[in-house]
Amino acid sequence: MVTVNIRECPPLLFEVKSSREMSVSFGGAPFVFIHNDKPSDVNTYCVRTLANKKLVGKLRTDISACHHDVVSFHFDDYQRIIQVSGCMLNCYHITRSHLGNTKDLKLQYSVDFKKALQKTQTPPSTPVVTSYGRVVRRRSEPAADFISAIQDVDYEDETYLVHAVVTIQENVEDCAASLCFIDDRTGSIIKQVPLPTWAQGAANSVYHELDCIVHLVQCGSCSTCYYYKLRRRKKKKINSQT
């Protein structure tokens, strides 16, 4: 048994300020870190080198009252940074100059799920016409007035795919949820799988492992589990089957 007595604090090796809403994240090689240096400006994330705290780049975000933006290192590659902002998913790559002494932050790909998923929505139904020949115009509100956001982002290292759970608010009551599979190299949406079991106002959790999708819905004391099975076709397209 060895007893260690510490009579004074060890020397301070690293100190940095950050807001309460965000913790300091470390990654990269050589190391860099992400933090928010101004608590009064929570919309700005700074990426700095660990050795001398030199600024590599800044990421501006739009903070929503319901969905806070997320900036973190990539799940499988600490040389990249993932930014989730509303319905936008951005992936940045930390590059080094030809001299090797400076770093830069470059956008690798950007995915606008709201724009991509709205293309797949069905057109409005046939307008109602009265007996006098007048067209009854239904009151429609733009989708931008409602909250649409990325609910969760994860990475499957076996398939090298990023999958994101996205909800598009169609109106005050209706909300369409989808599980989108993204090519981690190009950012293109390979497949969109609708989640008809999504319950608005309840606690939803979606898990993906290889060809399995598990959707857990908890509403009060009641919990329901839905299971989806993915199958791969010869053309390497992913299809969903409940």
ZIJOVEN-V213108 format. One record per residue. OMEGA is omega in radians with two decimals (none if undefined). Layout:
BEGIN
omega
OMEGA
OMEGA
END
This chain:
BEGIN
omega
-3.10
3.10
-3.12
3.10
3.12
-3.09
3.12
-3.11
3.08
-3.12
3.14
-3.11
-3.05
3.10
-3.13
3.12
3.07
-3.12
-3.14
-3.10
-3.07
3.04
3.14
3.14
-3.11
3.11
3.10
3.10
-0.06
-2.97
2.94
3.11
-3.14
3.10
3.06
-2.99
-3.14
3.14
3.13
-3.13
-3.08
-3.14
-3.06
3.06
-3.12
3.07
-3.07
3.07
-3.12
-3.05
-3.07
3.12
3.10
-3.08
3.07
3.13
3.11
3.10
3.11
-3.12
3.07
-3.09
3.09
-3.13
-3.10
-3.07
3.11
3.10
-3.12
3.05
-3.10
3.09
3.14
-3.07
-3.01
-3.08
-3.10
3.03
3.13
-3.11
3.12
3.08
3.10
-3.09
-3.12
3.08
-3.14
3.04
-3.13
3.10
-3.12
3.13
3.12
-3.10
3.10
-3.14
-3.13
3.09
3.09
-3.08
3.11
3.14
3.14
-3.13
-3.10
3.14
3.12
3.05
3.13
-3.11
3.05
-3.06
-3.12
3.12
-3.10
-3.08
3.12
3.09
-3.11
-3.13
-3.14
3.12
-3.13
-3.11
-3.11
-3.11
3.13
-3.13
3.14
3.13
3.10
3.11
3.13
3.12
3.11
-3.14
3.12
3.13
3.13
3.13
-3.12
-3.11
-3.12
-3.14
-3.12
-3.08
3.01
-3.02
2.99
-3.09
-3.09
3.09
3.12
-3.06
3.10
-3.05
3.11
-3.11
-3.11
3.14
2.99
3.08
-3.07
3.04
-3.04
3.05
3.09
-3.12
-3.10
3.04
-3.05
-3.02
-3.02
3.12
3.14
-3.13
-3.14
3.00
-3.04
3.09
-3.03
3.03
-3.04
3.13
-3.04
-3.09
-3.14
3.11
-3.12
-3.10
3.05
-3.13
3.11
3.09
-3.12
-3.13
-3.13
-3.12
-3.14
-3.12
3.11
3.10
-3.11
3.07
-3.11
3.13
-3.13
3.11
-3.12
-3.07
-3.09
3.05
3.12
3.14
3.12
3.13
3.12
3.12
-3.07
3.12
-3.11
3.12
3.14
-3.13
3.09
-3.08
3.10
3.12
3.12
3.07
-3.08
3.11
-3.12
3.13
3.10
3.05
-3.08
3.14
-3.09
3.09
-3.10
none
END
